[in-house]
């Protein structure tokens, strides 16, 4: 998967949630990563509150809990199915970061079936809300022709929207798109 998509997948959301420290250790018997229990009462309380907020329907908490499950951090086990479930709950509420993250899972087929069309639908929904990582991701999808016909004008349009909001990945991809366009023009002129 493209590094840029991984960045979008790991967008952190939720005020106060980033104070939970990651604690993972290898499980030698199964060869997997398991999350160690939160080591302090403060961390345990934060996880308990996060779960309560997520279960109460807070989309930012749902998304953050999904991210913790994706990474196996913050006192939870790594579980891509739980990641997809929490992202879906938040995405169904129209929460742009969750829509963007769930779209990445549809692109990779992790925790859900691979479905580029659903990935584009979710990414567009988030991009239409003005969410820069989604705008960048949608521009990338148009540039690659993933789930949509390849369209460099659409790619440029979405990347410009994200770049105007300061998205560094969008700025970088715009530069790459311009270089590609210049190379294609030069190649077309050669006999």
Beta strands, then each sheet from edge to edge (+ up, - down):
strand 1: 24-27
strand 2: 32-35
sheet 1: 1+ 2-
end
